[in-house]
Amino acid sequence: MPHVIVKMYPGRTEEQKIRLAEAITRSVVSIAVCSEDAVSVSIEEIAPEEWREKVDEPYVSKSKSTLYKKTKDIQSV
């Protein structure tokens, strides 16, 4: 049962979030070989000024063994 959490800056519309969740679901189903019903996707909006504390430090910097894609420069995202 894959669960994907997307953390990103605020500013996307509900339609964009729905489309993103649908695209992630399709990719997970295709690559992880599971049913669409088994996939859940959540989107958490994090303010830019809270990014380092709430995302970079706990999930990026300290998760090298589980991090498969890192941003090139966190400040430019």
Stockholm file with secondary structure:
# STOCKHOLM 1.0

chainA/1-77         MPHVIVKMYPGRTEEQKIRLAEAITRSVVSIAVCSEDAVSVSIEEIAPEEWREKVDEPYVSKSKSTLYKKTKDIQSV
#=GR chainA/1-77 SS CCEEEEEECSCCCHHHHHHHHHHHHHHHHHHHTCCGGGCEEEEEECCGGGHIIIIIIIIIITCTTTCCCCCSCGGGC
#=GC SS_cons        CCEEEEEECSCCCHHHHHHHHHHHHHHHHHHHTCCGGGCEEEEEECCGGGHIIIIIIIIIITCTTTCCCCCSCGGGC
//
